[in-house]
Amino acid sequence: MLSRRAFLGLAAAVPASAASRSAFAAEPAALSSVPLRKVAKPQIVFTSPGPQPNGLQATRDGLWIIDQADGSLAALVNYSDGKVLRSFKTDTVRPSGITYDGVAIWIGSTFSYENVRCDATTGAVLERHPTPGSMTYSMVGDPPPQRSPLAGTPMQQTRPAVAGQGQPQLLRLTQQPSTRFQGAHGQEWRDGKLWTTSTSARSIFRIDPNTWVVEKRLQAPGPRPHGLAWEGRYLWHGDADYKAFFKFDPDTGEIVEKIQLAPDDPLPHGLTIWEGTLWYCDDIGVVCKMKI
């Protein structure tokens, strides 16, 4: 066992810049020092098709909204008046977050701890993947799984059988709404990669959808990470408890700017940006926008 002095000596030997050289994000800047962007007060544009909207994605065809109420409704609506162009129920559990990859939609199935890819016309499930940070996950550079070299030798003791061992793997974990255990929220697609937030992990992940390996992790600024949206090469992220939007440099993980909502403004849940306008939804049933 290392003595305290030896442990501190080893810690001191690690270069201070080691963390900054990591392939993953650095700690965010102190929030009090982040420059504020002055914007117009948000306006409520229309009521949502469902009573609990929790994710938005802007596309050329219209605005996608995912609803967390019963039925987990996904709807494509007009920007001007919220008229429903297409809608369907989805096989997700109280979802929060939606994006479009050019062919299909991705939905954050918050209370089954999944990211679910669905047909954009019918809602049929195409793929299911466990949300990083809500379950164990693989990251770029991880070593391969290890097995004891003594396994299978006379040194290995016999273990009692585990109940349920050999049974088919549970495909979905579900629970009642909880503030302690939550899965995916915001979803964004960029250059063939899926970006997603995980509330339990207080993180934003970039995932290779083909291997489901995490390529980058950004530290979310607060305890209630929600939507994501791109503005050029920068990634905006909304935190409902801070009632603010934070602009990340995705290469460094640094928060370079923020938008602070007023106490009487609707609360931010879903988030998207379209043609210089930031759209967000409050889960009481309204969709808002403001020019940024």
C-alpha positions as CSV (number, residue, x, y, z in Angstrom):
1,M,0.0,0.0,0.0
2,L,1.3,3.5,-0.9
3,S,2.0,5.9,1.9
4,R,0.2,9.3,1.7
5,R,3.6,10.9,1.0
6,A,4.3,8.5,-1.9
7,F,0.8,9.0,-3.3
8,L,1.2,12.8,-3.2
9,G,4.6,12.4,-4.9
10,L,3.1,10.4,-7.7
11,A,0.3,12.9,-8.1
12,A,2.8,15.8,-8.3
13,A,4.7,14.0,-11.0
14,V,1.7,14.0,-13.4
15,P,2.1,17.0,-15.7
16,A,-0.5,19.7,-15.1
17,S,-1.3,19.8,-18.8
18,A,-2.2,16.1,-19.0
19,A,-5.9,16.7,-18.8
20,S,-5.9,19.3,-21.5
21,R,-4.2,16.8,-23.9
22,S,-7.0,14.3,-23.4
23,A,-9.1,13.4,-26.4
24,F,-12.1,14.3,-24.2
25,A,-13.3,17.6,-23.1
26,A,-11.7,19.9,-20.5
27,E,-13.7,21.2,-17.6
28,P,-15.9,24.1,-18.5
29,A,-14.9,27.6,-17.6
30,A,-16.3,29.2,-14.4
31,L,-19.8,30.1,-15.5
32,S,-19.6,33.6,-13.9
33,S,-16.8,34.5,-16.4
34,V,-18.7,33.3,-19.5
35,P,-19.6,36.3,-21.8
36,L,-23.3,37.0,-22.1
37,R,-25.0,37.3,-25.5
38,K,-27.7,40.0,-25.5
39,V,-30.8,38.7,-27.3
40,A,-34.4,39.8,-27.7
41,K,-37.0,38.4,-25.2
42,P,-38.4,35.0,-26.4
43,Q,-41.9,34.9,-27.8
44,I,-44.4,32.1,-27.6
45,V,-45.1,31.1,-31.2
46,F,-47.7,28.4,-30.8
47,T,-48.9,25.6,-28.6
48,S,-47.5,22.1,-29.2
49,P,-49.4,19.2,-30.7
50,G,-48.9,17.3,-27.4
51,P,-49.1,18.6,-23.8
52,Q,-45.5,17.9,-22.8
53,P,-43.0,18.8,-25.6
54,N,-39.5,17.9,-24.6
55,G,-37.4,18.0,-27.8
56,L,-37.1,20.0,-31.0
57,Q,-35.3,19.6,-34.4
58,A,-35.4,22.1,-37.2
59,T,-35.4,20.7,-40.8
60,R,-36.2,22.1,-44.3
61,D,-39.5,20.2,-44.1
62,G,-40.5,21.7,-40.8
63,L,-40.0,21.6,-37.1
64,W,-39.9,18.2,-35.4
65,I,-41.3,18.0,-31.8
66,I,-41.1,15.0,-29.5
67,D,-43.6,14.8,-26.7
68,Q,-43.1,13.1,-23.3
69,A,-46.7,12.5,-22.5
70,D,-48.5,9.1,-23.1
71,G,-48.0,7.9,-26.7
72,S,-44.5,9.6,-27.0
73,L,-45.8,11.5,-30.0
74,A,-43.4,12.7,-32.7
75,A,-44.8,15.5,-34.9
76,L,-43.5,17.5,-37.8
77,V,-45.1,21.0,-37.8
78,N,-45.1,24.3,-39.7
79,Y,-42.8,26.9,-38.3
80,S,-45.4,29.6,-38.7
81,D,-48.4,28.3,-36.9
82,G,-47.5,24.8,-35.5
83,K,-49.9,23.1,-38.0
84,V,-49.2,19.3,-37.9
85,L,-47.8,18.0,-41.2
86,R,-47.2,14.5,-39.9
87,S,-47.4,12.7,-36.6
88,F,-47.1,9.3,-35.1
89,K,-46.7,7.5,-31.7
90,T,-43.2,6.2,-31.0
91,D,-42.0,3.1,-29.0
92,T,-40.0,5.2,-26.5
93,V,-40.5,5.9,-22.8
94,R,-41.2,9.5,-21.8
95,P,-38.7,10.8,-24.4
96,S,-36.7,14.0,-24.3
97,G,-34.8,15.1,-27.5
98,I,-35.1,14.4,-31.2
99,T,-32.9,14.9,-34.2
100,Y,-32.9,14.0,-37.9
101,D,-30.0,12.2,-39.7
102,G,-31.2,12.9,-43.2
103,V,-33.1,9.6,-43.4
104,A,-34.5,8.8,-40.0
105,I,-35.1,10.5,-36.6
106,W,-33.2,9.8,-33.4
107,I,-35.1,10.0,-30.1
108,G,-33.8,10.2,-26.6
109,S,-35.9,7.6,-24.7
110,T,-35.2,9.1,-21.3
111,F,-36.7,6.5,-19.0
112,S,-35.6,3.4,-20.9
113,Y,-32.1,4.8,-21.1
114,E,-31.9,4.4,-24.9
115,N,-31.3,6.4,-28.0
116,V,-33.8,5.1,-30.5
117,R,-33.7,5.5,-34.3
118,C,-37.1,5.5,-36.0
119,D,-38.5,5.7,-39.5
120,A,-39.3,9.4,-40.1
121,T,-42.6,8.5,-41.9
122,T,-44.1,5.8,-39.7
123,G,-42.2,5.9,-36.4
124,A,-41.2,2.2,-36.7
125,V,-38.1,1.4,-34.6
126,L,-35.0,0.8,-36.7
127,E,-32.3,0.7,-34.0
128,R,-32.0,0.8,-30.2
129,H,-28.8,1.7,-28.3
130,P,-28.1,2.2,-24.6
131,T,-27.5,5.8,-23.6
132,P,-23.9,6.4,-22.5
133,G,-23.6,7.6,-18.9
134,S,-26.9,5.9,-18.0
135,M,-25.3,2.4,-18.6
136,T,-21.7,1.3,-19.0
137,Y,-20.3,2.3,-22.4
138,S,-17.1,2.1,-24.5
139,M,-14.8,5.1,-25.3
140,V,-12.2,5.5,-28.0
141,G,-8.9,4.3,-26.6
142,D,-10.3,1.9,-24.0
143,P,-8.3,-1.3,-23.4
144,P,-9.9,-4.6,-24.3
145,P,-11.8,-6.4,-21.6
146,Q,-9.5,-8.4,-19.4
147,R,-9.9,-12.0,-18.0
148,S,-7.9,-13.4,-15.2
149,P,-5.0,-15.6,-16.4
150,L,-6.0,-18.0,-13.7
151,A,-9.6,-18.5,-15.0
152,G,-10.2,-22.1,-15.9
153,T,-7.2,-23.4,-13.9
154,P,-7.3,-25.4,-10.7
155,M,-6.9,-22.1,-8.8
156,Q,-10.4,-20.9,-9.8
157,Q,-13.0,-21.7,-7.2
158,T,-16.4,-23.0,-8.2
159,R,-19.1,-20.3,-8.1
160,P,-22.8,-20.9,-7.3
161,A,-25.1,-20.4,-10.3
162,V,-26.6,-16.9,-10.6
163,A,-30.4,-16.8,-10.9
164,G,-31.4,-15.9,-14.4
165,Q,-28.0,-16.7,-15.9
166,G,-28.3,-17.9,-19.5
167,Q,-31.7,-16.2,-20.0
168,P,-32.2,-13.7,-22.9
169,Q,-30.8,-10.3,-22.1
170,L,-33.3,-7.7,-21.0
171,L,-33.9,-5.5,-24.0
172,R,-35.4,-2.5,-22.1
173,L,-35.1,-1.0,-18.7
174,T,-37.9,1.2,-17.6
175,Q,-38.9,3.0,-14.4
176,Q,-41.3,5.6,-13.1
177,P,-40.2,9.3,-13.6
178,S,-37.3,10.1,-11.3
179,T,-34.9,13.0,-10.7
180,R,-32.2,10.5,-9.7
181,F,-31.9,8.2,-12.7
182,Q,-32.5,9.7,-16.1
183,G,-31.2,8.9,-19.6
184,A,-30.9,10.7,-22.9
185,H,-32.3,14.2,-23.5
186,G,-31.0,16.5,-26.3
187,Q,-30.1,14.9,-29.6
188,E,-28.1,16.4,-32.5
189,W,-26.7,15.0,-35.7
190,R,-23.5,16.4,-37.4
191,D,-21.2,14.8,-40.0
192,G,-22.4,11.3,-39.4
193,K,-22.1,11.4,-35.6
194,L,-24.8,11.5,-33.0
195,W,-24.5,14.0,-30.1
196,T,-26.6,13.3,-27.0
197,T,-26.9,14.6,-23.5
198,S,-27.2,12.3,-20.5
199,T,-28.7,13.8,-17.3
200,S,-27.4,11.2,-15.0
201,A,-23.8,11.7,-16.3
202,R,-24.2,15.5,-16.6
203,S,-22.5,15.1,-19.9
204,I,-22.7,15.6,-23.7
205,F,-21.5,12.7,-25.7
206,R,-20.4,12.4,-29.4
207,I,-21.1,8.8,-30.5
208,D,-20.1,6.9,-33.7
209,P,-23.6,5.4,-34.5
210,N,-22.0,2.5,-36.4
211,T,-19.9,1.2,-33.4
212,W,-21.8,2.9,-30.6
213,V,-18.4,4.0,-29.2
214,V,-18.1,7.4,-27.5
215,E,-15.6,9.6,-29.3
216,K,-15.9,12.8,-27.2
217,R,-17.4,13.8,-23.9
218,L,-18.2,17.4,-22.9
219,Q,-18.9,18.3,-19.3
220,A,-22.4,19.8,-19.0
221,P,-22.4,23.0,-16.9
222,G,-25.4,22.1,-14.7
223,P,-27.5,19.3,-13.2
224,R,-30.3,19.4,-15.8
225,P,-28.9,19.1,-19.3
226,H,-31.5,19.3,-22.1
227,G,-31.4,20.4,-25.7
228,L,-28.6,20.7,-28.2
229,A,-28.3,22.9,-31.4
230,W,-25.6,23.8,-33.9
231,E,-24.6,27.4,-34.7
232,G,-21.9,27.1,-37.3
233,R,-19.2,25.0,-35.7
234,Y,-20.4,25.8,-32.2
235,L,-22.7,23.7,-30.1
236,W,-25.4,25.3,-28.0
237,H,-26.7,23.4,-25.0
238,G,-29.6,24.3,-22.7
239,D,-29.8,23.6,-19.0
240,A,-33.3,24.0,-17.5
241,D,-32.2,24.6,-13.9
242,Y,-29.8,27.4,-14.9
243,K,-32.5,28.6,-17.3
244,A,-29.8,29.4,-19.8
245,F,-28.2,28.3,-23.0
246,F,-24.4,27.6,-23.2
247,K,-22.3,27.8,-26.3
248,F,-19.5,25.2,-26.5
249,D,-16.4,25.0,-28.6
250,P,-16.8,21.3,-29.3
251,D,-13.0,20.9,-30.0
252,T,-11.9,22.1,-26.6
253,G,-15.0,21.7,-24.4
254,E,-14.8,25.4,-23.4
255,I,-18.0,27.3,-22.9
256,V,-17.5,30.5,-24.8
257,E,-20.8,32.3,-24.5
258,K,-24.2,32.0,-22.8
259,I,-27.7,33.3,-23.1
260,Q,-29.5,33.9,-19.8
261,L,-33.3,33.8,-19.8
262,A,-35.3,36.0,-17.4
263,P,-37.2,34.5,-14.4
264,D,-40.5,35.0,-16.2
265,D,-39.5,33.5,-19.5
266,P,-40.7,30.0,-20.4
267,L,-38.4,27.2,-19.2
268,P,-36.1,25.6,-21.8
269,H,-36.4,21.9,-22.6
270,G,-36.0,21.1,-26.3
271,L,-33.7,23.3,-28.4
272,T,-32.9,23.9,-32.1
273,I,-31.6,26.7,-34.3
274,W,-32.9,27.5,-37.7
275,E,-31.8,30.4,-40.0
276,G,-30.5,32.5,-37.1
277,T,-33.4,31.9,-34.8
278,L,-33.2,29.8,-31.6
279,W,-36.3,27.7,-31.0
280,Y,-37.1,26.1,-27.7
281,C,-40.0,24.4,-26.0
282,D,-41.3,24.6,-22.4
283,D,-42.8,21.2,-21.4
284,I,-46.0,22.8,-20.2
285,G,-47.0,22.8,-23.9
286,V,-45.6,25.9,-25.7
287,V,-43.0,26.4,-28.5
288,C,-40.9,29.7,-28.3
289,K,-38.4,31.4,-30.5
290,M,-35.9,34.3,-30.3
291,K,-33.5,35.9,-32.8
292,I,-29.9,35.3,-31.9
